[in-house]
Amino acid sequence: MATFFLLIIYLAFISLGLPDSLLGASWPVMHADMNAPLGTAGVLYMNVAAGTIVSSLASGAVLRRFGTGKVAAISCVMTAGALFGFSQSPSLIWLVLFAIPLGLGGGSVDAGLNNYVAEHYEARHMSWLHCFWGVGATLGPMIMASFIGGTGSGSWRDGYLTVAGIQFVLVVILFASLPLWDRVARSRASASARHAPDESALPGGDAETGPIKPLQVKGVKLALVSFLFYCGVESTAGLWGSSYLVSVKGLSAATAAQWVSMFYMGITIGRLITGFVTFKLANRALIRYGQATALAGALLLVLPLPSGFSFAGLMIIGLGLAPIYPCMLHETPVRFGKRHAPSIMGYQMAVAYTGSTLMPPLLGFLASHSTIGIFPYYLALSAAAMFLFSERLNAYLRKA
């Protein structure tokens, strides 16, 4: 039963990943069809991420009230409905409106599932969980590319409609599995309580029972900034990669979407491999190696090389990003204690999506006043900042 339960969690993460990469893959065609400026994608992305931030911050209360299973199913209903709305939108304002439930549908379930797996499962399961997010994020551009490469500029709507249909199938599976969620959750919680370690020696770990104030826990602020820059790099690459490849490298919109899907494929493959590597390497080492690899891929994009190297650069960035997010999440109870972990996890989700909210639109704003050619430089600087703050956190925790 526990194995089947994990498969349900993985399916929920596929549903999280599917919509995340669609906008960037389809925007080179969408903005022309909607008569919208190129930089408007940043506004839409900001709306999605803002909704996710709100639901992430509210995740603790929502999850306690309804349980992770119900929240996952309802969230999937919201994202499926929003994607269907995208496919039917007659104008830009409707896209802006449907972006809100698309974001709200992701935050609570993201925080809930991450905290559950971080607290009750080994590091490999966290990596494989996010591998399934990558499966969804990889399939999204592939599905979109099959439509925008075939029947013309309006066919992006069919891509959104197809993904909405997949989401509705996942809704049925999640609702059918609700009784299983409740039984397994109680069983795992009981087992976890019997084997709970003493947390008094951990940074932020103590025996007090008063209100938890995550920002006052030592090291949390550095962790939050690391999450901000991580999601900034990932979301910027996913949203603007296609536009950069079309405008600067001269690729067709369909080919650019396929290349960006390889960025997500790099994340997916990397997380699958990371699940096995965790048997040999600790989370912190994997985070460091991943950040160095992502920075190397971004620097490859900066170099004035033929377009094929852009493909390699995006793939390398994806491979580098693969272990960072799941390993940082899995380290949360280790770094700050299990008592603090649920609240800190919600804050990490919120700040991560703040990076998604602010950094891609900032690039869109800068590109609209200059050129989308600044894309690789922006990625390289963001990756370097992520590396710097993560290393400062490690140094701080070594002294604690």
N, C-alpha and C positions, 0 to 999 in steps of 0.2 A: 504493500500500500504506500509506503514511504517513497519508493521509486516512482510510482505512478503520480504521486503528489508533486514530486520534483518536475516531472514532465508538464504538469499543469502550470507550474510557476514559469517554466521555460516558454510555454505557449503565451502566457501573459506578457512576457518580455518581447516576444515576436510582435505582439500587437502594439507595444510601445515603440518599437523600432520602425515599423512600416511607414508611419506618417512622417517621421523625422527627416527623411532625405528626399521626400517628394518635391517640396517647393524649390529647392536648389536645382534639381534635375529638370524641372518643367519650366522654370522662370524665363530662360531665353526665348521660349515660345509664348508663354503666358503674357508677359509684359507687352509684347507686340499685339497680341490678340485683344488685350484689355486697354490698349493705348495708354499704358502706365509707364512712368519713368523707370529706368533700370534700378535706381536706388529704392523703389517702393518695396522690394522684397525685404529690405531691412525692417520696414514698418510692420509688415505682416509677421515676420519672424519675431519682432518685439512683442506683438500681441499674443502670439502663441506662448512665448517664454514668460510673459507677465502672468498669464493665466496659470502656468505651471508653478511659478513662484508662490502665488496666492494659495494654491492647493497644497504645495509642499509645506508651507508654514502652518497650515491648518491640519496637516496630516495626522499629528498626534491625536487630536480630539476626534477627528473623523474615523480613524482606525479603531480607537477605543469604543466608539459608539456603534459602528457597523461591522467591524471585523475585516480582515484583509481580503477574504474571498468575495464578499459583497462589493467592496470598494473596487476590486479589480474588474468585476463584471460590469458594474455601473460605469466605470471609467471607459471601458471598451465600447459601451453603448454610446457614450458621448463622442468619442473619437470617430466611431463609424458614422454617426449622424453628421458630424462636422465635415468629414470627407465627402459624404454624399452631397452636402450643401455646397462644397467647393465645386463639385462637378456640375452643379446646376446654376451657379452664380451668374447673373446677367451683367454684373458690373463690379468694379473694384470694391465698392463699399460693402457688398455682400461678402467678399473674401475677408475683409477686415472683421466683420461681425462673426463669421464662422470660425475665424482663427481663435476666438476667445474660448469656446467650449473645447476646441482641439487642445488648447493648453491646459485647461482645467482638468481634462480627462487624464492627464499624465502624472501630475505631481504627487498626489496622495498614494497611488498604487506604487509609484517608483520608490518613494521613501519607505513604504511599508514592506515591500518585498526585499529591498536592500537590507533593511534592519533585521528582518527575520532570518535571512540567509547569513548575514554577518554574525549574528548571535548564536545560531544553532548548527551551522554547517561549516565545513573546512574551506580553506581559501580556494581550492580548486573549483568548488561549486559556485563561488562568487564569480570566478572567471568564466565558467561555462554559462552561467546565467546571463552575463553580459555578452557572451558569444551569441546567444540567441537574439539579443537585441540587435547584434550585428547582422544576423540572418535577415531580420525584418528590414533593417536599414539598407542592406544590399539588394534585397528583392525589390524595394520601392523604385529606385532608379532604373532597374532592369525592366520592370513592368512599364514604367513611363517611357523608356526609350523605345520599346516595341510599338508604342502608339504614335509618338511624335516623329518616329522615323518612317511611318507608313502612310497614314491617310491625311496628313496636312495639319495646319496650325490649330485647328479646333480640337484635335484628337487628344490633347492633354486632358480634356474632360473625361474621356473614356478611361484614361489611366487612373484618375481619381475615383471614378465609379467602380473600377475593378478592385482597387485596394479597399474601398468601402465595403464591397461584398465579402472580401476575405475577413474583414474585421467583424462583420455580422455573423459569420460562421464561428469565429472565436468567441463571440458573445454567447452563442448557444452552448458551446463547450464549457465555458466558465460558469454559467448558471446551472448547468447539469451537474457540475462538480461541487456545488456549494456544501452539501452535507459532508463530503470528504474533507474539505478545507477545515471545517469546525472540529472534526474528530482528530485529524492529524495535528492541528495547532495545539489542542489540549494535551495530546500525548507528548509532543516535542517540548512544550513549556514545562511539563512535569519532569521530564528527563533532564532538562537544562537546569532546573532548580536543584535537583539532587547532586549535580556535578558542578555547581557554581563555585568559582575560585574566590579567594580573598582578594579584594580589589584595593585594599587600603594603601598598598605601595605604589599604585598606578598614579600618573599625573591626573589629578581630578578625581581619583578614586578615594572614597572615604565611607564612613559608616553613618554619616548624617542622613536624616530623612526629610530635610526641609526642601523648599522649592528649588528646582534646578535652574541655574542661570548659565546657559552654555557659553556665552561670551566671556564669563569670568573664569572659565576653566583654562588652566595654563596650556598654551600652545594652540588653542582652537582658532584664534584669529589667523595665524600663519597657515593652518590647514585650510581655512575658508578661502584665503587668497589663492592658494594652490588650485583649489577646485574651480575658482573663477576663471583662471587662465587656462586650465585644462579644457573646460567647456567652450571657452572663447576660441581656442585653436580648432577643436573638433567642429563646432558649428560654423565657424567662418570658412573652413575648408569645404564643408558640405554645401553651404549656401552659395558661395561665390566661385567655387571651383569651375563649374560649367560655364559661367559667364566669362571667366578669365580665359578658359580654353577656346571659347568661341571668338571673343573679341581680340585677344592677343595672339593666340596660337593658330587661329584660322580654322578650327575644327567645325564640323557640322554640329547642330544641337543634339542630334541623336548620338553621335560619337562621343561628344563631351559628356552626356549623361551616362554612357557606358563606362567611360574612364572614371568618373566620380564614383560609380558603383564599385569600381575596383579599390577606391580609397576605403569604402566601407567593407569590402571583402578583406582588405588587409587587417582591419580591426577584428573582423570575425575570425579569420584564420589565426591571427595572433592570440586571441583569447582562448581559442580551442587549444593551442599549443601551451599557453600559459598555465592552463589547468593541470597539465602534466608536469610542467617545470616547477610548480610550487612544491612538488615533492622534494626538490633539491635546493631551491633558492627561497629566501625569505621575501616577504612582501616588499620591504624597503629596498632590497637590491633590485627587484623587478621594476619598481617604480623608477629608480635611478637609470637603469639601462634603457627603459622605455622612453624616458624623457630625452636622453642623449640621442637615441635613434630618431625620434620625431624631429628634433632640432636639425639633425643631419639631413633628413628628407626635405625640410623647409629650405635649408641652405642650397640643396640641389635645385630647387625651383628658382632660386634667386639667380643662379648662374645662367649666362646667355647661351643656352644649349638648344639643340633641335627639340621639337615637340615631344619626341619619344621619351626624353628625359623627364618631361613633366609627368608622364604616366608613371615612370619609376619613382619620382619624387612623391607623388600622391600615395602610391602603394607603400613606400617606406614610412611616410608619416602615419598612415593607418596602422602598420605593423608596430611602430613605436608607441602609438597611443593605446594600443590594445591592453597592456597590463596595468596601465596607470590608474584608471578610474576604479575598476573592481578591487585592485589591491589597496588603494587609499581607503575605499569604503570598508574593506575587511579589517583594516588596521584600526578602525574607529574604536571598537571596544577594547582593543589592546592598548591603544594610546591613552584613552580617556576614561576607561572603566565602563562596565555594562550598565551601571545605574544611569550614567549620563548619555550613553550611546543613542537611545531612541530620539531624544531631543536634539542632540548634536547632529544626528543623521538628517533630521528634517531641515536644520539650518544649512547643512552641507548641500542638500538638494536645492534649497532656495538660492544659495549663493552661486552654485554651479549654473543654475538657470539664469541668474543675473548676468553671468558671463555670456550666456547664449542670447540674452536680451539686449545687452549693450554693445558687445564687441562686433558682431556682424553688421548691425546698422551703422556703427561708427565707420567701418570700412566702406559701406555704401555711401555715406555722406562724404568721406574723403575722396572716394572714386568719382563721385558726381562733380567734384570741384577740381579733379585732376584727371586720373585715368585708372581703370581697373588693373593696370600694370603694376600698381603698388601692392597687389594681393600677396605675392610671395614674401616681400619685405615685412609686411604686416604679420604674416604667419611666423616668420623667423623671430621677430622681436617678441611676440607673444609666447612662443615656445621657450625662448631664453628666460623670460620672466617666470614662467611656470617652474623651470628647472631651479632658478635662483631661490624662490620662496620655499620650494620643497626641501632643498638642501639646508636652508636656514632652520626649518622645522626640525629636521633630523638632528642638527647640531644642538638645538635648544633642548630636545628630549634627551639627548645623551647627557646633558648637564643636570637634568631634573632628578 
